[in-house]
């Protein structure tokens, strides 16, 4: 991580842990908002007005949080309005790096070699971890946000006066239910698999394992009535959150993170649901299995040899 703007040590996946060895995720550092008129959003300061070709997204295909923002960008038809750079999926001793892997980009915008250089470009004394996604303002040369939940929401609403297509990902009549479902999916599944994979005690691992599969069983049952998405026939933000974990489960979490009771392939309702979302126009372009496998299996703390498994068949 960076401490007072200086990179301190080799990259470590465990950001923090409690007294029982439970993995604790870092909170995001930049929480500003893009709005139609540039007024302040829910958090942060104002001044970030929705404009075509003003903003740039830095992402990693390996990262489910970054992939949420890619999905929202595709679903809302913002590909020609918001440009993207994809980092190398293999985690280096200095974290995310640009270029050097098939399908990854150099940083033509800022000329950085490592993502953490963008953080210190904005805040020279920055202390914290340099994470993706990063939503960058090309006009003021700063980071708008590195919080994926906020970025998804601003993509849903901020650019409607410039380009308005795709589903409303948070319909007003479902907003409270979506918020509750999002929190459940995050705590028990999105972050639950990481709590299992990065647990440092048996107790913490088993606690997370139970939480993950209880959530998957509940979601399998929820889809058993034939509904297309979590809230019926309307695709919402909750579906984005669930999809990014499902698509990584069999290729990474099942093996590397020891979430091995069963695969998503063995849960027919969730498997079909995952494929329905994957078939939506634009979504397949947000998924790169080669990057996902290469990235997760490059985590030295979990896979010291760096060997990437050939399987599973998909």
RAHU-V799592 format. One record per helix or strand of 3 or more residues. SS is the DSSP state (~ for helix, > for strand). FROM is the first residue (numbers start at 1). TO is the last residue. If there is no record, write none. Layout:
ss=SS from=FROM to=TO
ss=SS from=FROM to=TO
This chain:
ss=> from=55 to=59
ss=~ from=64 to=75
ss=> from=83 to=86
ss=~ from=116 to=122
ss=> from=134 to=137
ss=> from=142 to=145
ss=~ from=148 to=157
ss=~ from=172 to=190
ss=~ from=192 to=197
ss=~ from=202 to=225
ss=~ from=237 to=253
ss=~ from=264 to=266
ss=~ from=268 to=278
ss=~ from=284 to=286
ss=~ from=289 to=296
